[in-house]
Amino acid sequence: MSNEMNQIRQRYHQAQGALNVALEIFGDGLAKKHKWKDLDGLPAIHYYLMQKHHWTPSQLRDMSHDDLRFALHEELQGWTLPKGAL
């Protein structure tokens, strides 16, 4: 049982990691689309959500990756990872 549970845990965390990396890659795309200099990944996502919803940086830093994906639900519709990104 313990070995099986550890394999499940490992797959879960690998999947979470892949989702988090994909979110940061989405942030790279936002920065490129909006021509933001010196922003990429999560900072670009935070900046985008600050502009859109007027949330503060501290509010955004307190959000989990799952929360950020939820907040970006509309923007993520139809988005796919660029080929070779992972």
C-alpha positions in Angstrom: 0.0 0.0 0.0 2.7 2.5 0.9 4.6 2.1 -2.4 1.3 2.5 -4.4 0.4 5.6 -2.4 3.9 7.1 -3.0 3.5 6.5 -6.8 0.1 8.2 -6.7 1.6 11.1 -4.8 4.5 11.3 -7.3 2.1 11.4 -10.3 -0.1 14.0 -8.6 2.9 16.3 -7.9 4.3 15.8 -11.4 0.9 16.8 -12.9 0.7 19.9 -10.6 4.2 20.8 -11.7 3.3 20.6 -15.3 0.3 22.7 -14.8 2.3 25.3 -13.0 5.0 25.4 -15.7 2.2 25.8 -18.3 0.8 28.7 -16.4 4.2 30.4 -16.4 4.5 29.8 -20.2 1.0 31.4 -20.6 2.4 34.4 -18.7 5.3 34.6 -21.1 2.8 34.8 -23.9 0.9 37.6 -22.2 4.1 39.6 -21.8 4.9 39.1 -25.5 1.4 39.9 -26.6 1.3 43.1 -24.6 5.0 44.0 -25.4 5.9 44.2 -21.7 9.6 44.6 -21.1 11.2 42.8 -18.2 8.1 40.7 -17.4 7.5 37.1 -18.0 5.9 34.1 -16.3 4.1 34.7 -13.0 5.1 38.4 -12.8 3.4 39.0 -16.2 0.3 37.2 -15.0 0.2 39.3 -11.8 0.6 42.5 -13.8 -2.1 41.4 -16.2 -4.5 40.7 -13.4 -3.6 43.9 -11.6 -4.5 45.8 -14.8 -7.7 43.9 -15.3 -9.1 43.6 -11.8 -7.2 46.2 -9.9 -6.0 43.6 -7.4 -2.9 44.5 -5.4 0.4 42.7 -5.7 0.1 41.3 -2.3 -3.4 39.9 -3.1 -1.9 38.2 -6.2 1.1 36.9 -4.4 -1.2 35.2 -1.9 -3.1 33.4 -4.7 -2.1 29.8 -5.4 -1.4 28.6 -9.0 -4.9 27.0 -8.9 -6.4 30.4 -8.0 -4.5 32.1 -10.8 -5.7 29.5 -13.3 -9.3 30.1 -12.1 -8.9 33.9 -12.4 -7.6 33.4 -16.0 -10.3 30.9 -17.0 -11.6 33.0 -19.9 -8.1 33.8 -21.2 -7.0 30.2 -21.0 -9.9 28.9 -23.2 -8.5 27.6 -26.4 -4.9 28.3 -25.4 -2.4 25.5 -26.0 1.2 25.1 -25.0 3.6 26.1 -27.8 5.2 23.0 -29.4 8.3 21.9 -27.6 7.5 24.0 -24.5 7.8 21.1 -22.2 
